[in-house]
Amino acid sequence: MAKEKTEKFEDKMKELETIINELETGEIDLDSSIEKYMRAMKLVEECDAKLKSIEEQVNQIVKEDGTLEEFHYEEEE
């Protein structure tokens, strides 16, 4: 049975940082730049989705009876 490869959030961020650094140098050809840019956009989308998912989980509080309740933080003025 083949194991599905799932990259960790941190690994995706490191790859994204590497791509950004490569693009900033301007030392790669146009075709490679386009491929790297497309990969970077995919990584950004995946990381954003993961962060939103985590934010939703963090914003829920488990009440004493086991039900979930949305957490609302009000800033003091």
N, C-alpha and C positions, 0 to 999 in steps of 0.2 A: 504494500500500500504506500503510495507516494504521500509524503508529508507536504502540506501546503505551506509555502514560505510566507510568513507574515513578518514584515519589518517592524521593528519597534519605533515608536514616535521619535525617540532620540536619534536613532539611525537615520531616519528620514530627514531630520533637521540637520544632521552632519552632512548628509549628501547634498541637501539644498545649499548649505553654506559653501561647500566645495564648488558646486556649479556656479554660484554667484561670483565667487573669487575668480573662477576660470573666465567667466563672461566679462568681468571687469578688467582683466588684463588685456583683452582684445587680441590675444595671440593665437586664437583658433579661427579656422576658416568659417565662412558664412554658413555652410551646410551643418557643420558641427554646432555652431552657435544656435541655429534654429532648433536642432534636436535637443540640445541642452536646455534651451528656453522652454520647450514643450514639456520636458521631463520636470523642470522646476515648477511649472504651473500645475502639473499633476500632483507633485509633492505638496505644494501649498494647499491645494484643494483637499487632499487626504488629511493633512495636519489640521486644517481648519475644521473639518468634519469631526475629527477625533476630539479636538478641544471643545467643540460645541456639545458633543456627547458627554464628555466629562463634566462640563459645566452644568448640564441638566441633572446629572447624578448628584453633584455636590449641592445643588439647590434644593434637594429634597431632604426632608427631615423625617425620620421614623418616629412616630408618636408612641406613647406607652402602649397603646392597644395594637401596635403593629402596622397601622395604616401610615401611608405617606402623606406628607403635607409640604406644599411649596414653601420655601424659605424666602422671606422678603426682608431685605436689609434697608433700613431707612437711615440716610445720613442726617446727622444733626447739623443745623445751620448755625 
